Amino acid sequence: MSASLSTASLSASDRAESWRDAVSRTFVPMTVDFLEEEPSPGEIVGDRLGCLRISRVQAGPQMATRRRHLIADGDSPTLVLSLQERGTALKEQDDRETLIRPGGFSITDTSRVFRTRMEEEFVFTSFHFARADLDVREKDLRALTATAFSGAEGSAALLTDYLSRMAHEAAELDEAVGRRAAATALDLLALFVDDRAGHARPQGSRTAASFERVKEYILRNLRDPDLSPSTIAAANFMSVRFLHKLFQQEGGTTVGGWIRTQRLERCHRDLLRPMAGELGVAGIARRWGFANSSHFTRAFRAAYGITPRDWQAGAHHMRRNG
C-alpha cells in the first residue's frame, strides 16, 4: 500500500519545514535550500518492495545537499538510483558533475557527500536500498556515481524499462511477489554495472538466483496451456529478451525447450499411474498444459523414442505379467 505526503495544504513557512523533514526521512539526512521565494507544493509517494524503497517525488526548484557532518560513522551505506521523469537535475559526487535529463537516470552513494540541484519543477522516481544488497565491485560502482545514463538502449534500457514498470505496479503487488521483483531489479542493476565496467557476470551470481525464481514460477504454472515467454516475463517483471538471455546463459537452453521438457517428464511419469486409465493419453497431456494431442505425441516420441500409448501399454503389460 502506498504512503504519501503532500505540502499543498500548508502555509509557505510550514511547507518549507515539513518538506525538509520529509526529504531527510525518505532518503538520508540532508539540507534542502529552495530556489524560489516561496516553496512550491511538494509530494512524495512511497512504496516498499522487499529490500527496495520506492519514492516518486514531485516539487519545485530546490537544492539538496548531503554534507559531511550529516554522515554518521555507524551508518550503513545505501544507494539511490533516480529515474528523471520531468525537469533536469544537476548531480555532483566524487568530483564529478552531470546533468540528468528526462528519460535518464543516475546513481548516488549516500555514504559520501553529494549535491543535487533542480532549477525547475521536477518529478523523479527513486529506488533506495542497502549497498550490501548490490553484488558489484566497489571500484566499478564508484566510477558510475554522478553520471548520466540514457535509458534508450542496451542494458540501461532494460534496467529503465523494468524499474519504471515495477514502480508503476508496486502498490498492487503482494509481499512475496514484491520481494522477487526487487531482487530481479538488483540483478538487472548488477548486470548494468558489470556491463559498464566490461565484466561478465560470474556463475553463482544474482543472475542465477533470478533464473531459479523464474523456474519456480514456471513449475507452479506448468499446467497452464497459455504459459509462454511473454506471460512468464510479465509475471516476473522482466523483458522477454532478458528472459531468453537468462535461459541461454544460466541453463544453456530455450524457455520453450525447458517448459516442454518439464511437461514431458510429468506426462511420462503420470502415464504409468492408475489415473492414466481414466484420463487417457489426451487427458494426461492436457493435464500438463499440452493443448494439442498430436503435438504432444510428436514431442513425446522425439524425447523418449516411443509413443505415449506404447509407453503406457508396455508398462501396463509388465505390471500384469510381473
Secondary structure, 3 states (H helix, E strand, C coil): CCEEEECCCCCHHHHHHHHHHHHHHHCCCCEEEECCCCCCCCEEEEEEECCEEEEEEEECCEEEEECHHHCCCCCCCEEEEEEEEECCEEEEECCEEEEECCCEEEEEECCCCEEEEECCCEEEEEEEEEHHHCCCCHHHHHCCCCCCEECCCHHHHHHHHHHHHHHHHHHHCCHHHHHHHHHHHHHHHHHHHHHHHCCCCCCCCHHHHHHHHHHHHHHHCCCCCCCCHHHHHHHCCCCHHHHHHHHHHHHCCCHHHHHHHHHHHHHHHHCCCCHHHHHHHHHHHHHCCCCCHHHHHHHHHHHHCCCHHHHHHHHHHHHHHC
